[in-house]
Amino acid sequence: MVTDQIVLPYLWRRYLSLLRALVGAACIWVVLGASGVTSAEWLLLLAVLTVYSVISIFWRWPERFDKLDVFNVILDVAIFLLCVALVQDTGFWVTAVAALYLFLATSTLQDWRDVLLTTVSCLAFVNFAQPPNAERLQPVVLILGMFGCVVALQKQSLVERLSAVSRQAVLYRSEAQQAREAERERIAADFHDGPLQSFISVQMRLEIVRKMLARNHDAGMEELRQLRDVCAQQITEVRTFVRSMRPVELDGAGLAAALRSTVGFFQKDSGIPTTFKADPTAMHDDIEASIDILQIVRESLNNVRKHSSASRVAVNISRSNGTLIIDVEDDGTGFPFAGEFSLEELDLLHLGPQSIMRRIRSLNGDLLLNSRPGRGSELHIRLPL
């Protein structure tokens, strides 16, 4: 029973074995201290069970043969029944302690059906054997049995909740792994389309400069000065790329303030004039998906910088009827297709910015993309709050 082993660690099982040995030893001590001991065979059996309990405290080999704890339950019931049969009226406390231990062990090791069966069996034995303390023992067994059933039911509920949480944790780990892989692919694609292409271009132009210097020194120096300007521009692009790889942080400033800062960094790094407008309704800080929203805007601006050759960008954010509305518009080259497409249509046609679409889909949002080749594009994003 793997779930029981999760609930009951190794030390708890050792404690149960110790309690069983103490109960058996107390029963032997009471019986030997009484006069007229006639059940030597039963007393010997009780001693053997007690010795086994002592052995199971220090060695774990009995658990290898009793993985379902069936033998332990039988052993606990046997010790209790021997206490009932051997202990006289003056040793009622030993029998009561044995009953308490029995239902403590059964309710923690087994389910409620086994506890109920143990309760019925013990009550039947007490009624059949009619020991001197039967009238006092019956209500004790009944109360302990009821309490044990409640504990076993509660334990079963906790085990089921633990199993559900474990399955959910595995699912979350799988989703996190998929998200990491997708992010790695996006970073690799961005690096390939951005800094890597710039480095290749610089390498090719360096070879051209080398050949020009060998033929025409003045022309080579002019090309070298142009290459220096290109390198300065590439440094700006690499800095922008590194900034886009950093984790998104709100720093307690609120979504609108964080977006304004992101737009400001974009304008400074790209040199593209960018405006940002936020309605007062969008200034609240109760938007749970703020980090994802910030990343969507950041990726939209990066796409504008890399692909659109825009001279103007506008970012607007508003809030209406429980929906956050984000508009990102530019006057660049637009997408290589024309028209207005929804998120579902873009998925069917395999068009549009995939990483942005994936984030919007994860937030149960919607996207309307309006592409005007040669005249710019617009992203109209609606996210439920």
C-alpha positions as CSV (number, residue, x, y, z in Angstrom):
1,M,0.0,0.0,0.0
2,V,2.1,2.9,-1.3
3,T,-0.3,5.6,-0.1
4,D,-0.2,4.2,3.4
5,Q,3.6,4.2,3.4
6,I,3.4,7.9,2.4
7,V,1.2,8.7,5.3
8,L,3.1,6.4,7.8
9,P,6.8,6.9,7.7
10,Y,9.3,4.4,8.9
11,L,9.7,5.8,12.4
12,W,5.9,5.7,13.0
13,R,5.9,1.9,12.2
14,R,8.8,1.5,14.7
15,Y,6.8,3.3,17.3
16,L,3.8,1.0,16.7
17,S,6.1,-2.0,17.2
18,L,7.4,-0.6,20.4
19,L,3.9,0.0,21.8
20,R,2.9,-3.5,20.8
21,A,5.9,-4.9,22.7
22,L,5.1,-2.8,25.8
23,V,1.5,-4.0,25.7
24,G,2.5,-7.6,25.4
25,A,5.1,-7.2,28.2
26,A,2.6,-5.5,30.5
27,C,0.1,-8.3,29.9
28,I,2.7,-11.0,30.7
29,W,3.7,-9.1,33.8
30,V,0.1,-8.8,35.1
31,V,-0.6,-12.5,34.3
32,L,2.6,-13.7,36.0
33,G,1.8,-11.5,39.0
34,A,-1.6,-13.0,39.5
35,S,-2.2,-16.3,41.4
36,G,-3.3,-19.5,39.7
37,V,-1.9,-19.1,36.3
38,T,-3.2,-22.1,34.3
39,S,-2.9,-21.0,30.7
40,A,0.8,-21.6,30.1
41,E,0.4,-22.3,26.4
42,W,-1.4,-19.1,25.8
43,L,1.1,-17.2,27.9
44,L,3.9,-18.7,25.8
45,L,2.2,-17.6,22.7
46,L,1.9,-14.1,24.1
47,A,5.6,-14.1,24.9
48,V,6.5,-15.2,21.4
49,L,4.4,-12.4,19.9
50,T,6.0,-9.9,22.2
51,V,9.5,-11.0,21.2
52,Y,8.6,-10.7,17.6
53,S,7.4,-7.1,18.3
54,V,10.8,-6.3,19.9
55,I,12.6,-7.7,16.9
56,S,10.5,-5.6,14.4
57,I,11.6,-2.5,16.3
58,F,15.3,-2.9,15.3
59,W,15.0,-4.9,12.0
60,R,12.9,-4.1,8.9
61,W,13.0,-7.6,7.5
62,P,9.4,-8.5,8.7
63,E,8.1,-5.7,6.4
64,R,9.5,-7.4,3.4
65,F,7.2,-10.4,3.9
66,D,4.2,-8.3,5.0
67,K,3.9,-5.4,2.6
68,L,0.1,-5.0,3.2
69,D,0.5,-5.1,7.0
70,V,-2.0,-8.0,7.2
71,F,0.3,-10.0,9.6
72,N,0.7,-6.9,11.8
73,V,-3.1,-6.5,12.1
74,I,-3.5,-10.2,12.9
75,L,-0.7,-9.9,15.5
76,D,-2.3,-6.9,17.1
77,V,-5.7,-8.6,17.3
78,A,-4.1,-11.8,18.8
79,I,-2.4,-9.8,21.5
80,F,-5.6,-8.0,22.4
81,L,-7.6,-11.3,22.5
82,L,-4.9,-12.9,24.7
83,C,-5.1,-10.0,27.1
84,V,-8.9,-10.4,27.2
85,A,-8.6,-14.1,27.9
86,L,-5.7,-14.1,30.4
87,V,-6.0,-10.9,32.4
88,Q,-8.3,-11.0,35.4
89,D,-10.6,-8.2,36.6
90,T,-7.8,-6.4,38.5
91,G,-5.8,-6.0,35.3
92,F,-8.5,-4.3,33.3
93,W,-6.2,-1.4,32.6
94,V,-3.9,-3.7,30.6
95,T,-6.8,-4.9,28.4
96,A,-8.0,-1.3,27.9
97,V,-4.5,-0.2,26.8
98,A,-4.3,-3.2,24.5
99,A,-7.7,-2.2,22.9
100,L,-6.5,1.4,22.6
101,Y,-3.3,0.3,20.8
102,L,-5.2,-2.1,18.6
103,F,-7.5,0.5,17.2
104,L,-4.7,3.1,16.9
105,A,-2.6,0.7,14.8
106,T,-5.6,-0.6,12.7
107,S,-7.0,2.9,12.0
108,T,-3.5,4.1,10.8
109,L,-2.4,1.0,8.9
110,Q,-5.8,-0.1,7.3
111,D,-8.9,1.4,5.9
112,W,-12.3,1.8,7.7
113,R,-13.6,-1.6,6.6
114,D,-10.8,-3.4,8.3
115,V,-11.4,-1.2,11.4
116,L,-15.1,-2.1,11.4
117,L,-14.3,-5.8,10.9
118,T,-11.9,-5.7,13.8
119,T,-14.5,-4.0,16.0
120,V,-17.1,-6.6,15.3
121,S,-14.7,-9.5,15.8
122,C,-13.5,-8.1,19.1
123,L,-17.0,-7.5,20.4
124,A,-18.0,-11.0,19.3
125,F,-15.1,-12.5,21.1
126,V,-15.7,-10.6,24.3
127,N,-19.4,-11.6,24.3
128,F,-18.4,-15.3,23.6
129,A,-15.6,-15.5,26.2
130,Q,-17.3,-13.5,28.9
131,P,-14.2,-12.4,30.8
132,P,-14.6,-10.9,34.3
133,N,-14.4,-7.4,32.9
134,A,-16.7,-7.9,29.9
135,E,-19.3,-5.3,31.0
136,R,-16.7,-2.6,31.1
137,L,-14.7,-3.8,28.1
138,Q,-17.6,-3.8,25.6
139,P,-18.3,0.0,25.6
140,V,-14.5,0.7,25.5
141,V,-14.2,-1.5,22.3
142,L,-17.3,0.0,20.8
143,I,-16.1,3.6,21.4
144,L,-12.6,2.9,20.2
145,G,-13.9,1.2,17.1
146,M,-16.1,4.1,16.2
147,F,-13.2,6.5,16.7
148,G,-11.0,4.3,14.6
149,C,-13.4,4.3,11.7
150,V,-13.6,8.0,11.8
151,V,-9.7,8.3,11.8
152,A,-9.5,5.7,9.0
153,L,-12.0,7.6,6.9
154,Q,-10.2,10.9,7.5
155,K,-6.9,9.2,6.6
156,Q,-8.4,7.8,3.4
157,S,-9.6,11.3,2.4
158,L,-6.2,12.8,3.1
159,V,-4.5,10.1,1.0
160,E,-6.9,10.7,-1.9
161,R,-6.2,14.5,-1.7
162,L,-2.4,13.8,-1.5
163,S,-2.7,11.6,-4.6
164,A,-4.6,14.3,-6.4
165,V,-2.1,16.9,-5.5
166,S,0.7,14.6,-6.6
167,R,-0.9,14.1,-10.0
168,Q,-1.5,17.8,-10.3
169,A,2.2,18.5,-9.4
170,V,3.3,16.1,-12.2
171,L,1.0,17.9,-14.6
172,Y,2.4,21.3,-13.6
173,R,5.9,20.0,-14.0
174,S,5.1,18.7,-17.5
175,E,3.5,22.1,-18.4
176,A,6.5,23.9,-17.0
177,Q,8.9,21.7,-19.0
178,Q,6.9,22.4,-22.1
179,A,6.9,26.1,-21.4
180,R,10.7,26.0,-20.9
181,E,11.2,24.2,-24.2
182,A,8.9,26.6,-26.0
183,E,10.8,29.6,-24.5
184,R,14.1,28.0,-25.5
185,E,12.9,27.6,-29.1
186,R,11.7,31.3,-29.1
187,I,15.1,32.5,-27.7
188,A,16.9,30.4,-30.3
189,A,14.8,31.8,-33.1
190,D,15.2,35.3,-31.9
191,F,19.0,34.9,-31.6
192,H,19.2,33.4,-35.0
193,D,17.2,36.2,-36.6
194,G,18.8,38.9,-34.6
195,P,22.3,38.9,-33.2
196,L,23.6,35.9,-35.1
197,Q,22.6,37.4,-38.5
198,S,24.3,40.7,-37.4
199,F,27.5,38.8,-36.6
200,I,27.5,37.0,-39.9
201,S,27.0,40.3,-41.7
202,V,29.9,41.9,-39.8
203,Q,32.1,38.9,-40.6
204,M,31.3,39.2,-44.3
205,R,31.9,42.9,-44.4
206,L,35.2,42.5,-42.6
207,E,36.4,40.2,-45.4
208,I,35.3,42.9,-47.9
209,V,37.3,45.5,-46.0
210,R,40.4,43.3,-46.0
211,K,40.2,43.0,-49.8
212,M,39.5,46.7,-50.3
213,L,42.4,47.7,-48.1
214,A,44.7,45.6,-50.3
215,R,43.4,47.4,-53.4
216,N,42.3,50.8,-52.4
217,H,43.3,52.1,-49.0
218,D,41.0,55.1,-48.9
219,A,37.9,53.1,-50.0
220,G,38.8,50.4,-47.5
221,M,39.0,53.0,-44.7
222,E,35.6,54.4,-45.7
223,E,34.1,51.0,-45.6
224,L,35.8,50.4,-42.2
225,R,34.2,53.6,-40.8
226,Q,30.8,52.4,-42.1
227,L,31.4,49.1,-40.5
228,R,32.1,50.8,-37.2
229,D,28.7,52.5,-37.4
230,V,27.2,49.1,-38.2
231,C,28.9,47.6,-35.1
232,A,27.6,50.4,-32.9
233,Q,24.1,49.6,-34.2
234,Q,24.5,45.9,-33.6
235,I,25.6,46.6,-30.1
236,T,22.3,48.4,-29.5
237,E,20.4,45.5,-31.0
238,V,22.3,43.0,-28.8
239,R,21.6,45.1,-25.8
240,T,17.9,45.2,-26.7
241,F,18.0,41.4,-27.2
242,V,19.6,40.9,-23.8
243,R,17.0,43.2,-22.2
244,S,14.2,41.2,-23.8
245,M,15.6,38.0,-22.2
246,R,15.5,39.3,-18.7
247,P,12.6,38.3,-16.5
248,V,9.6,40.6,-16.5
249,E,9.3,42.5,-13.1
250,L,6.6,44.8,-12.0
251,D,8.5,46.1,-9.0
252,G,5.2,47.0,-7.4
253,A,4.6,49.9,-9.8
254,G,1.4,48.5,-11.4
255,L,0.7,47.3,-14.9
256,A,0.4,50.7,-16.6
257,A,3.6,52.0,-15.1
258,A,5.5,48.9,-16.0
259,L,4.2,49.1,-19.6
260,R,5.2,52.8,-19.8
261,S,8.7,51.8,-18.7
262,T,8.8,49.0,-21.3
263,V,7.8,51.3,-24.0
264,G,10.4,53.8,-22.9
265,F,13.2,51.3,-23.1
266,F,12.0,50.2,-26.5
267,Q,12.0,53.7,-27.9
268,K,15.5,54.3,-26.4
269,D,17.0,51.1,-27.8
270,S,15.3,51.1,-31.2
271,G,15.1,54.8,-31.9
272,I,11.5,54.4,-33.1
273,P,9.2,57.1,-31.8
274,T,6.6,55.3,-29.6
275,T,3.5,56.7,-27.8
276,F,1.8,55.0,-24.9
277,K,-1.7,55.8,-23.6
278,A,-3.5,54.2,-20.7
279,D,-7.0,54.9,-19.6
280,P,-7.6,55.6,-15.9
281,T,-9.6,52.3,-15.8
282,A,-6.4,50.4,-16.7
283,M,-4.3,51.9,-13.9
284,H,-5.5,49.4,-11.2
285,D,-3.1,46.9,-9.8
286,D,-5.6,44.0,-9.4
287,I,-4.8,42.3,-12.7
288,E,-3.4,38.9,-11.9
289,A,-1.8,38.2,-15.3
290,S,0.2,41.4,-15.3
291,I,3.5,39.6,-16.0
292,D,2.1,37.7,-19.0
293,I,0.5,40.9,-20.3
294,L,3.8,42.8,-20.0
295,Q,5.5,40.0,-21.9
296,I,2.9,40.1,-24.7
297,V,3.6,43.8,-25.2
298,R,7.3,43.3,-25.0
299,E,7.3,40.6,-27.7
300,S,5.0,42.8,-29.9
301,L,7.4,45.7,-29.7
302,N,10.4,43.4,-30.5
303,N,8.6,42.1,-33.6
304,V,8.0,45.6,-34.7
305,R,11.7,46.4,-34.3
306,K,13.0,43.3,-36.0
307,H,10.6,43.0,-38.9
308,S,8.5,46.1,-39.7
309,S,11.0,48.9,-40.4
310,A,8.4,51.2,-38.7
311,S,8.9,54.9,-38.1
312,R,6.1,55.1,-35.5
313,V,4.5,52.8,-32.9
314,A,1.5,53.4,-30.7
315,V,0.5,51.3,-27.6
316,N,-2.9,51.8,-26.0
317,I,-4.3,50.0,-23.0
318,S,-7.9,50.3,-21.7
319,R,-10.4,48.4,-19.6
320,S,-14.0,47.8,-20.3
321,N,-16.6,45.3,-18.9
322,G,-14.1,43.1,-17.2
323,T,-11.9,43.0,-20.3
324,L,-8.4,44.4,-20.7
325,I,-7.9,45.8,-24.2
326,I,-4.4,46.3,-25.6
327,D,-3.7,47.9,-29.0
328,V,-0.2,47.8,-30.6
329,E,-0.1,49.7,-34.0
330,D,2.8,50.6,-36.3
331,D,3.3,52.1,-39.7
332,G,5.9,49.6,-41.0
333,T,5.8,47.0,-43.7
334,G,3.1,44.9,-42.0
335,F,2.9,41.1,-42.2
336,P,3.4,39.2,-45.5
337,F,-0.3,38.8,-45.8
338,A,-3.2,41.3,-46.0
339,G,-6.5,41.4,-44.1
340,E,-8.1,41.1,-40.7
341,F,-7.8,37.8,-38.9
342,S,-9.0,36.4,-35.6
343,L,-7.0,34.1,-33.3
344,E,-8.8,31.0,-34.6
345,E,-8.2,32.0,-38.2
346,L,-4.6,32.6,-37.6
347,D,-4.3,29.1,-36.0
348,L,-6.0,27.5,-38.9
349,L,-3.8,29.3,-41.5
350,H,-0.6,29.0,-39.3
351,L,0.0,32.7,-39.6
352,G,0.8,35.5,-37.2
353,P,3.2,35.8,-34.2
354,Q,3.1,32.3,-32.6
355,S,4.6,33.1,-29.2
356,I,2.2,36.0,-28.7
357,M,-0.7,33.9,-29.8
358,R,0.3,31.1,-27.4
359,R,0.4,33.5,-24.5
360,I,-3.0,35.0,-25.4
361,R,-4.5,31.6,-25.7
362,S,-3.2,30.6,-22.3
363,L,-5.0,33.6,-20.8
364,N,-8.3,32.7,-22.6
365,G,-8.0,35.9,-24.5
366,D,-8.7,36.9,-28.1
367,L,-6.6,38.5,-30.8
368,L,-7.6,40.5,-33.9
369,L,-4.7,41.1,-36.3
370,N,-5.0,43.7,-39.0
371,S,-2.2,43.6,-41.6
372,R,-1.7,46.2,-44.3
373,P,1.4,45.3,-46.3
374,G,3.5,48.4,-46.9
375,R,1.3,50.5,-44.5
376,G,1.7,48.8,-41.1
377,S,-0.2,46.5,-38.9
378,E,-2.3,46.5,-35.7
379,L,-2.7,43.9,-32.9
380,H,-6.0,44.3,-31.0
381,I,-5.8,42.1,-27.9
382,R,-8.7,41.4,-25.5
383,L,-8.0,39.6,-22.2
384,P,-10.6,38.6,-19.7
385,L,-9.9,39.8,-16.1
